[in-house]
Structure formats: C-alpha cells, structure tokens
Amino acid sequence: MGKGSAVDKLLNLVTWITGVLVSLAVGFGMVRGILTVPYVQAVVPVAGWIVVILTIVSVVLAIVNRV
C-alpha cells in the first residue's frame, strides 16, 4: 500500500464523518424548529426525523459493510 492510498482513506473517513455530523445537525435543527422551510413549516419536524433516522441507518449499514 502506498502513501497515497492511506491518505485517500483518511480523507474519505474525515469527509464521511463530516457529512454524518452535518446531517445530524440539520436533522435535529429541523426537529427542534431552529431550521425552517418556508411554506411547508408543518412537515419540517417530520422531515427532520427522517433525516436523523436515515443518517443513523446509513452509519450502521456503512459499519456493517466494513465488517
């Protein structure tokens, strides 16, 4: 394994973790009503829970796929 591939793997991991954290932050912001979407305010908390649940499912599936 060359240096490039190890750096690529590390960069991919950092990018993936960043994406997970941003998704969770946005999802929980929508659930709490901090983040809003004009004209569809009634469904924003539901959409937030969908984002949170799908993010957690994708994390679990990614870990299972690695094992």
Buried (B, 14 or more C-beta within 10 A) or exposed (E): EEEEEEEEEEEEEEEEEEEBEEBBEBBBBBBEEEBEEEEEEEEBEEBBBBBBEEBBEBBEEEEEEEE
